[in-house]
């Protein structure tokens, strides 16, 4: 299970430049004018995870297959998008299809790059996009909630659930708060809330695009964004799209030295991935053998059969048990055979909650 992150933001904040760098492609044409991106570009990115290399080295795997993450570069948004201004309707339609929003905010000064409002103010920029998403959700719920309330009076169970949870979301939006602050009281409300596909219900990762000199420590503008993220339960990271673009042109062995000179321990991609995983509650398990070592993404809290289903639906349907080794034990003992001899290879059943880093071998029968 990968996940799709929609990269959004006002025109000329560095969206397409960041997309090109993260996906190591030139699929998105970067230019200094609004609406350069019209159709959404999609790039598949390998998720970096040093644990996979360690596992592959021990198991002697011929191939290494990391898990994948999709970035979707969505058209720049302007004020009035919820009413169809600019490419608003298309923007809103594209964003419904992603799992999380990566909101790029300009946190650098550069007189050569036009800003749509002629000033650099990431908080105001964030509010412009946020307001348009809220207005779109508000318009939707102001039609749907009264209709659900009316049907609920006749005893319709589904309508009662919708009236309750979507009514809560509507009140939040009327107060100028995003729908993701809604608190469904049970699984049924959770299901109905998810089916509503509200734009402001999607988790948000703010990416502060800073100048090269601020990549290691951030700046006053990015600090404001981090404060905003903390206040609303979102995530934020500092990235220099310019640095990421330079990294693409380098050989792998040169990248570490370049980052070190800038006071950075990892690339912007790695930081975005980690923050995105944390935001969506995603974790990784591994499978390995002579042919390949592979990483698989699963939602935190998943049981063994669900994790098996990430490999193939038959694994979940016919699940018998999972042979499981904790990552730390696998590395310390030097592989499966030694882990088995030491009693660290466990036989886990259907109720086992898979842990991040587990090395797993599923037994199934269909």
QUIQUIBEL-V122498 format. One record per residue. N is the residue number from 1. RES is the residue in three letters. PSI is psi as a letter, one per 40 degrees, with the letter a starting at -180 (NA if undefined). Layout:
N:RES:PSI
N:RES:PSI
This chain:
1:UNK:h
2:UNK:a
3:UNK:i
4:UNK:h
5:UNK:h
6:UNK:h
7:UNK:h
8:UNK:i
9:UNK:i
10:UNK:i
11:UNK:i
12:UNK:f
13:UNK:e
14:UNK:e
15:UNK:d
16:UNK:d
17:UNK:d
18:UNK:d
19:UNK:d
20:UNK:d
21:UNK:d
22:UNK:d
23:UNK:e
24:UNK:f
25:UNK:i
26:UNK:f
27:UNK:d
28:UNK:h
29:UNK:h
30:UNK:h
31:UNK:i
32:UNK:f
33:UNK:i
34:UNK:i
35:UNK:f
36:UNK:d
37:UNK:h
38:UNK:c
39:UNK:h
40:UNK:h
41:UNK:i
42:UNK:h
43:UNK:h
44:UNK:h
45:UNK:h
46:UNK:h
47:UNK:h
48:UNK:h
49:UNK:h
50:UNK:d
51:UNK:d
52:UNK:d
53:UNK:d
54:UNK:d
55:UNK:d
56:UNK:d
57:UNK:d
58:UNK:d
59:UNK:e
60:UNK:f
61:UNK:h
62:UNK:d
63:UNK:i
64:UNK:h
65:UNK:h
66:UNK:i
67:UNK:i
68:UNK:i
69:UNK:h
70:UNK:h
71:UNK:h
72:UNK:h
73:UNK:h
74:UNK:i
75:UNK:i
76:UNK:i
77:UNK:i
78:UNK:i
79:UNK:h
80:UNK:e
81:UNK:d
82:UNK:e
83:UNK:e
84:UNK:e
85:UNK:i
86:UNK:b
87:UNK:f
88:UNK:d
89:UNK:d
90:UNK:d
91:UNK:d
92:UNK:d
93:UNK:d
94:UNK:d
95:UNK:d
96:UNK:d
97:UNK:e
98:UNK:i
99:UNK:d
100:UNK:i
101:UNK:h
102:UNK:h
103:UNK:h
104:UNK:h
105:UNK:h
106:UNK:h
107:UNK:f
108:UNK:i
109:UNK:h
110:UNK:h
111:UNK:e
112:UNK:e
113:UNK:h
114:UNK:h
115:UNK:h
116:UNK:d
117:UNK:e
118:UNK:f
119:UNK:i
120:UNK:h
121:UNK:g
122:UNK:d
123:UNK:d
124:UNK:d
125:UNK:d
126:UNK:d
127:UNK:d
128:UNK:d
129:UNK:d
130:UNK:d
131:UNK:d
132:UNK:d
133:UNK:d
134:UNK:d
135:UNK:d
136:UNK:d
137:UNK:d
138:UNK:d
139:UNK:d
140:UNK:d
141:UNK:d
142:UNK:e
143:UNK:d
144:UNK:d
145:UNK:d
146:UNK:d
147:UNK:d
148:UNK:d
149:UNK:d
150:UNK:d
151:UNK:d
152:UNK:d
153:UNK:d
154:UNK:e
155:UNK:e
156:UNK:h
157:UNK:d
158:UNK:d
159:UNK:d
160:UNK:d
161:UNK:d
162:UNK:d
163:UNK:d
164:UNK:d
165:UNK:d
166:UNK:d
167:UNK:d
168:UNK:d
169:UNK:d
170:UNK:d
171:UNK:d
172:UNK:d
173:UNK:d
174:UNK:d
175:UNK:e
176:UNK:f
177:UNK:i
178:UNK:i
179:UNK:e
180:UNK:e
181:UNK:e
182:UNK:i
183:UNK:g
184:UNK:h
185:UNK:e
186:UNK:a
187:UNK:d
188:UNK:d
189:UNK:d
190:UNK:d
191:UNK:d
192:UNK:d
193:UNK:d
194:UNK:d
195:UNK:d
196:UNK:d
197:UNK:f
198:UNK:h
199:UNK:d
200:UNK:e
201:UNK:e
202:UNK:h
203:UNK:i
204:UNK:h
205:UNK:h
206:UNK:h
207:UNK:h
208:UNK:h
209:UNK:h
210:UNK:i
211:UNK:i
212:UNK:d
213:UNK:e
214:UNK:e
215:UNK:d
216:UNK:d
217:UNK:e
218:UNK:a
219:UNK:a
220:UNK:d
221:UNK:d
222:UNK:d
223:UNK:d
224:UNK:d
225:UNK:d
226:UNK:d
227:UNK:d
228:UNK:d
229:UNK:d
230:UNK:d
231:UNK:e
232:UNK:e
233:UNK:f
234:UNK:i
235:UNK:i
236:UNK:i
237:UNK:i
238:UNK:h
239:UNK:i
240:UNK:h
241:UNK:d
242:UNK:d
243:UNK:d
244:UNK:d
245:UNK:d
246:UNK:d
247:UNK:d
248:UNK:d
249:UNK:e
250:UNK:i
251:UNK:i
252:UNK:d
253:UNK:d
254:UNK:d
255:UNK:d
256:UNK:d
257:UNK:d
258:UNK:d
259:UNK:d
260:UNK:d
261:UNK:d
262:UNK:e
263:UNK:f
264:UNK:i
265:UNK:d
266:UNK:i
267:UNK:i
268:UNK:d
269:UNK:d
270:UNK:d
271:UNK:d
272:UNK:d
273:UNK:d
274:UNK:d
275:UNK:d
276:UNK:d
277:UNK:d
278:UNK:d
279:UNK:d
280:UNK:e
281:UNK:f
282:UNK:i
283:UNK:i
284:UNK:h
285:UNK:i
286:UNK:i
287:UNK:i
288:UNK:i
289:UNK:a
290:UNK:d
291:UNK:d
292:UNK:i
293:UNK:h
294:UNK:i
295:UNK:i
296:UNK:h
297:UNK:h
298:UNK:i
299:UNK:h
300:UNK:h
301:UNK:e
302:UNK:i
303:UNK:i
304:UNK:d
305:UNK:d
306:UNK:d
307:UNK:d
308:UNK:d
309:UNK:e
310:UNK:d
311:UNK:d
312:UNK:i
313:UNK:d
314:UNK:d
315:UNK:d
316:UNK:d
317:UNK:d
318:UNK:f
319:UNK:h
320:UNK:d
321:UNK:i
322:UNK:h
323:UNK:h
324:UNK:h
325:UNK:h
326:UNK:i
327:UNK:d
328:UNK:d
329:UNK:d
330:UNK:d
331:UNK:d
332:UNK:d
333:UNK:e
334:UNK:f
335:UNK:a
336:UNK:d
337:UNK:d
338:UNK:d
339:UNK:d
340:UNK:d
341:UNK:d
342:UNK:e
343:UNK:f
344:UNK:e
345:UNK:h
346:UNK:i
347:UNK:h
348:UNK:i
349:UNK:a
350:UNK:d
351:UNK:e
352:UNK:h
353:UNK:h
354:UNK:h
355:UNK:i
356:UNK:h
357:UNK:e
358:UNK:h
359:UNK:h
360:UNK:i
361:UNK:h
362:UNK:h
363:UNK:h
364:UNK:i
365:UNK:h
366:UNK:NA
